Amino acid sequence: MGRGRAKAKQTKVARELKYHSPNTDLTALQRELAGAGKSDHDFDDDYKEYVDDDDDDHADEDPDPWVRPTR
């Protein structure tokens, strides 16, 4: 397929998306935005034992050789 046909197809698809939007289920959107699931805080607490927040532990290690030094 040549570039002209590909561009014409992309234009057709873009025009259909722009002017003929699908029906939106507003009640489902409202339920999703209301946040019926777990909050981010609960998720963080579940994995707290795996997080290493202390950057001082690795301060004496060699720096990354790929990082350009700052002047």
C-alpha positions as CSV (number, residue, x, y, z in Angstrom):
1,M,0.0,0.0,0.0
2,G,1.4,3.4,-0.9
3,R,1.8,6.4,1.3
4,G,-1.3,8.1,-0.2
5,R,-3.6,5.2,0.6
6,A,-2.2,4.9,4.1
7,K,-2.6,8.6,4.8
8,A,-6.1,8.6,3.4
9,K,-7.0,5.7,5.7
10,Q,-5.5,7.4,8.8
11,T,-7.4,10.6,7.9
12,K,-10.7,8.6,7.6
13,V,-10.2,6.9,10.9
14,A,-9.3,10.2,12.6
15,R,-12.3,11.9,11.2
16,E,-14.6,9.1,12.4
17,L,-13.2,9.3,15.9
18,K,-13.5,13.1,15.9
19,Y,-17.1,13.4,14.7
20,H,-18.7,10.1,15.7
21,S,-17.8,9.4,19.3
22,P,-19.1,6.2,20.8
23,N,-21.8,6.3,23.5
24,T,-20.3,6.8,26.9
25,D,-21.7,4.9,29.9
26,L,-21.7,7.8,32.4
27,T,-22.9,5.7,35.3
28,A,-19.9,3.3,35.0
29,L,-17.6,6.3,34.7
30,Q,-19.1,7.8,37.9
31,R,-18.6,4.6,39.8
32,E,-15.0,4.4,38.6
33,L,-14.3,8.0,39.6
34,A,-16.0,7.5,43.0
35,G,-13.3,5.1,43.9
36,A,-15.0,2.0,45.3
37,G,-11.6,0.1,45.5
38,K,-8.6,0.3,47.8
39,S,-6.9,3.7,48.3
40,D,-3.3,4.3,47.4
41,H,-2.4,4.5,51.0
42,D,-3.6,1.0,51.7
43,F,-1.5,-0.3,48.8
44,D,1.6,1.4,50.1
45,D,1.2,-0.1,53.5
46,D,1.0,-3.6,52.0
47,Y,4.5,-3.3,50.5
48,K,6.2,-1.1,53.0
49,E,8.6,-3.9,54.1
50,Y,10.0,-4.1,50.6
51,V,10.7,-0.3,50.1
52,D,14.2,1.0,50.9
53,D,13.7,4.7,51.8
54,D,17.1,5.2,53.3
55,D,19.5,6.6,50.6
56,D,22.4,6.9,53.1
57,D,22.9,3.1,53.0
58,H,24.3,3.3,49.5
59,A,26.2,6.6,49.7
60,D,29.7,5.0,49.8
61,E,29.1,2.8,46.8
62,D,30.7,3.7,43.4
63,P,28.7,6.2,41.4
64,D,27.0,5.1,38.1
65,P,29.7,5.2,35.4
66,W,27.2,6.3,32.8
67,V,26.1,9.5,34.6
68,R,27.8,12.6,33.5
69,P,29.4,14.4,36.5
70,T,27.9,17.8,37.4
71,R,30.2,20.8,37.5
